[in-house]
């Protein structure tokens, strides 16, 4: 999933929030959850996780390669 423009990113976040609101609102069944919003939430969270993981891995590699590393 590519990183969207800022307005597209805001739309993704809004869809995630709608999905969460649907999931926590008492209802007889989960058929009230918009499947598109749910899919957007899952893709968004997966993408954000991947970005964060790659940043952590990059930082760990840089810290390991740094000559100023404190052991």
N, C-alpha and C positions, 0 to 999 in steps of 0.2 A: 504494500500500500504506500503510495508516494505521499509526501507531505504536501497538503493543499495550501492554497493561499490563505492569508489570515481570516478572511470571511468564510471560506470553506471550512477551515478548522473550527471556527465558532459554530458553524452549522452542525458539524460533527459532535461537538460538545453539547449543543442543545439537544440533539437526537439522543445522546447518552443520558442526559438528565431526564428527558421524557420517558425513556425506557425505565430508568430507575424509579421514577414516580409511578409508572404503571405497575412495576413489580412490588412496590411497597404499599400501594393503595389496596385496601381490602376489597376483594372481589370473589365471586363464586369460583371462578377458574382463571387460568392464565391466558385464555384466548383473547383477553382484552389487551394484551401486550402487542404493540405494533411490531411485526416481525422485521420490518425494515429498520426501525429504530434499534431493535435488539441486535440485528446483524451489524449495524453501524457501531454500536457500543462495543461489541466483541472485537471487531476489526480495529477500532480506535485504541482500545486497551492493549491489544496484542501489539500494535504498532508502537505505542508509547513504551511498552515493556521492552521491545526489541531495541529501540533507540537508547533507553536507559542502560540496558545490558551492554550494548556496544560501547557506550561512553565509559562504563565501569571497567570493561576489559581494556579499553585504550588507556585509561588512566593507570590501571594496574601495570600494563606493559611499560608505560613511560616511567612510572615510579621504580619499577624493577631495573630499568636500563639506566636510570639516573646515577651519575657518579657521586652525587651528594646524598645518596641513600643512607639513612641511619638504621643500623641493625640493632 
